C-alpha cells in the first residue's frame, strides 16, 4: 500500500477508536470543535510566517485531525463521511480546472482565476463575492474581496493609479482629522485608506496580513528587549522618558538587522 494511504488509514482507525472509547472525544460536536479549529488555523498561519517547516508539518497534522473529526461526526449523523469530503473536493478541482482536465486554454494565472470565478457563477453562486466568509478578519477579507473582483476584470490598470488612490484617501483622511470631524467620518476615511493600501499591496505582490504580522512580531521583539534592558538596569518603563526608552529601542533594531 502507498505509505500515504497507509498513514491516512491509520489516522481514520485511531479516530474511530477515540470516538468510541475516549470520554472527551465522544462528547465533541461540530460546535465544540469550531473554536479549536480556528485556533489551529491561526497556529498554522504563525508557523508559515515564521517559515518554520517543522511547526508547519505539526500544525497541518492538527488541522487534518479536525477534518477527520468533523467527517466522523458526519458519518455518525449519516449525512456524509470522509470519502464524501474527499470525492467532493476531487470533483470540484476537476470542474474548476478545465484547462487541465478539459480543452479550455489558460496560459497564465490571471486566466485561471478568471475561469474559476466564471465557473462558480455558473454553479449558482449569486455574486463573485459570495465566497468571501463574513467572519474573516477585516484585512484578509478586504484582500480576498479585491482579488475576487480582479478575477472578473474589475481592477485598476496599473500600480501608479493605485498609489494615486492611496494618496487621495490619505489626504481626505487628513482633511477630516484637521477639521475635527465626527468620529464616524474619520473612521470612514481611515477605512478607505486601509482599503486602498491593501489594493496597493496586491499590485506590489505583498500580502498585507503577512506584512502586518511580521511588523507585529518585530515590535514585540523590540519591546521585550526594551523591557529586559530596563529591568537589567534597575529602571521602570513608567519612570523612563521616551528618549531613554529610545536608546534601548535603537539597540533592539540593530540586533534585528
C-alpha positions in Angstrom: 0.0 0.0 0.0 1.1 3.6 -0.7 2.6 4.9 2.5 0.4 8.0 2.3 -2.7 5.9 2.1 -1.4 3.7 4.9 -0.8 6.7 7.2 -4.3 8.1 6.4 -6.0 4.8 7.1 -4.2 4.6 10.4 -5.5 8.1 11.3 -9.0 7.0 10.4 -8.7 3.9 12.6 -7.4 6.0 15.5 -10.3 8.4 15.1 -12.8 5.6 15.2 -11.3 4.2 18.4 -11.1 7.6 20.1 -14.7 8.4 19.2 -15.8 5.1 20.7 -13.6 5.0 23.9 -12.3 8.5 24.9 -14.7 10.4 27.1 -13.6 13.8 25.7 -13.6 12.7 22.0 -17.0 11.1 22.4 -18.6 14.4 23.6 -17.3 16.6 20.8 -19.7 18.2 18.3 -19.3 20.5 15.2 -19.9 23.5 17.5 -17.5 22.4 20.3 -14.7 21.9 17.8 -15.2 25.1 15.8 -13.2 27.5 18.1 -10.4 24.9 18.3 -10.2 24.6 14.5 -9.9 28.4 14.3 -7.1 28.3 16.8 -5.3 25.6 14.9 -5.6 27.6 11.7 -4.0 30.6 13.3 -1.2 28.4 14.7 -0.5 27.2 11.2 -0.5 30.8 10.0 2.0 31.7 12.6 4.3 28.8 11.6 4.1 29.9 8.0 5.0 33.5 8.9 8.0 32.2 10.9 8.9 29.9 8.0 9.2 27.0 10.5 8.6 23.9 8.4 8.7 21.6 11.4 5.9 23.5 13.0 4.0 23.8 9.7 4.1 20.0 9.5 2.8 19.7 13.1 0.0 22.2 12.6 -1.1 20.6 9.3 -1.5 17.4 11.2 -3.7 19.1 13.8 -5.9 20.6 11.0 -6.1 17.2 9.3 -7.3 15.7 12.6 -10.1 18.2 12.7 -11.2 17.4 9.2 -11.3 13.7 10.0 -13.1 14.5 13.3 -15.8 16.5 11.6 -16.2 13.8 8.9 -16.5 11.2 11.7 -19.4 13.2 13.2 -21.0 13.5 9.8 -20.7 9.7 9.4 -22.4 9.1 12.7 -25.2 11.5 11.7 -25.5 9.6 8.4 -25.1 12.8 6.4 -21.5 12.4 5.0 -18.2 10.7 5.6 -14.6 11.3 4.8 -15.0 9.7 1.4 -17.7 12.2 0.5 -15.5 15.0 1.6 -12.6 13.9 -0.5 -14.7 13.0 -3.5 -16.3 16.4 -3.3 -13.1 18.3 -3.5 -11.8 15.9 -6.2 -14.8 16.8 -8.4 -14.5 20.5 -7.6 -10.8 20.6 -8.6 -11.5 18.8 -11.9 -14.5 21.0 -12.7 -12.7 24.2 -11.9 -9.5 23.4 -13.8 -10.9 22.8 -17.3 -7.5 24.0 -18.7 -6.0 20.8 -17.1 -8.9 18.3 -17.4 -10.7 19.6 -20.5 -10.0 21.6 -23.6 -10.2 25.1 -22.1 -7.0 27.2 -22.6 -5.4 29.2 -19.7 -1.9 30.4 -20.3 -1.3 32.4 -17.1 -2.5 32.7 -13.5 -5.0 35.5 -14.3 -6.8 33.4 -16.9 -7.0 30.6 -14.4 -8.6 32.9 -11.7 -11.0 34.4 -14.3 -12.1 31.0 -15.4 -12.5 29.9 -11.7 -14.9 32.8 -10.9 -16.9 32.3 -14.1 -17.4 28.6 -13.2 -18.5 29.4 -9.7 -21.1 31.8 -11.1 -22.4 29.1 -13.4 -22.6 26.8 -10.4 -25.3 29.0 -8.9 -23.3 31.5 -6.8 -25.2 34.8 -6.9 -22.2 37.0 -6.6 -18.5 36.8 -7.2 -18.1 38.0 -3.6 -20.4 35.3 -2.1 -17.5 33.0 -1.4 -15.8 35.5 1.0 -16.6 34.4 4.6 -18.3 37.0 6.7 -16.2 36.2 9.7 -12.8 36.7 8.1 -10.5 39.2 9.7 -11.0 42.6 8.0 -7.6 42.9 6.4 -7.9 39.3 5.0 -11.4 39.9 3.9 -10.5 43.2 2.0 -7.7 41.4 0.2 -10.0 38.5 -0.8 -12.8 40.9 -2.0 -10.3 42.8 -4.2 -8.8 39.6 -5.5 -12.2 38.2 -6.4 -13.2 41.4 -8.1 -10.0 41.3 -10.1 -10.9 37.8 -11.2 -13.7 39.2 -13.4 -11.7 42.2 -14.6 -12.8 44.8 -12.1 -9.5 46.3 -11.0 -7.1 49.1 -11.5 -5.0 49.1 -14.7 -1.6 49.9 -13.1 0.3 50.4 -9.9 0.5 54.2 -10.4 -3.2 54.5 -10.4 -3.5 52.6 -7.1 -0.8 54.7 -5.5 -2.6 57.9 -6.5 -5.7 56.5 -4.8 -3.8 55.8 -1.7 -2.6 59.4 -1.6 -6.1 60.7 -2.3 -7.5 58.7 0.6 -4.7 59.9 2.9 -5.4 63.5 2.1 -9.1 63.0 2.6 -8.4 61.5 6.0 -6.1 64.4 7.0 -8.8 66.9 6.0 -11.4 65.2 8.2 -8.9 65.0 11.1 -7.8 68.6 10.7 -11.4 69.8 10.6 -12.2 67.9 13.8 -15.0 65.9 12.0 -17.1 63.5 14.0 -15.6 60.1 14.6 -17.8 58.3 12.1 -16.5 60.4 9.2 -12.8 60.0 10.3 -13.4 56.2 10.6 -14.9 56.1 7.1 -11.9 57.8 5.6 -9.5 55.7 7.6 -11.2 52.6 6.3 -11.0 53.9 2.8 -7.2 54.5 3.2 -6.7 51.0 4.6 -8.7 49.5 1.7 -6.6 51.5 -0.8 -3.3 50.4 0.8 -4.5 46.8 0.7 -5.2 47.3 -3.0 -1.7 48.7 -3.5 -0.2 45.6 -1.7 -1.7 43.4 -4.3 0.0 45.4 -7.1 3.4 45.1 -5.5 2.9 41.4 -4.6 2.8 41.8 -0.9 0.2 40.0 1.3 -0.9 42.8 3.7 -1.9 40.4 6.5 1.5 38.7 6.4 3.3 42.0 6.2 1.5 43.4 9.2 2.1 40.2 11.2 5.8 40.5 10.5 5.7 44.0 11.8 3.8 43.0 14.9 6.4 40.4 15.6 9.2 42.9 15.1 7.6 45.3 17.5 7.0 42.6 20.1 10.7 41.5 20.0 11.9 45.1 20.3 9.6 46.0 23.1 10.5 42.9 25.0 14.2 43.8 24.6 13.3 47.3 25.9 11.6 45.8 29.0 14.5 43.4 29.6 17.1 46.2 29.4 15.2 48.5 31.6 14.8 45.8 34.3 18.5 44.9 33.9 19.5 48.5 34.7 17.0 48.7 37.6 14.6 51.0 35.8 10.8 51.1 35.3 9.3 51.9 32.0 6.7 54.1 33.8 9.5 56.3 35.1 11.6 56.5 32.0 11.5 59.3 29.4 10.8 58.5 25.8 14.4 59.4 25.0 15.7 56.9 27.5 13.5 54.2 26.0 14.6 55.1 22.5 18.2 54.2 23.4 17.2 50.6 24.0 14.7 50.6 21.1 17.5 51.5 18.7 19.7 48.8 20.2 16.9 46.3 19.6 16.6 47.4 15.9 20.3 46.9 15.4 20.1 43.4 16.9 17.3 42.5 14.4 19.2 44.0 11.4 
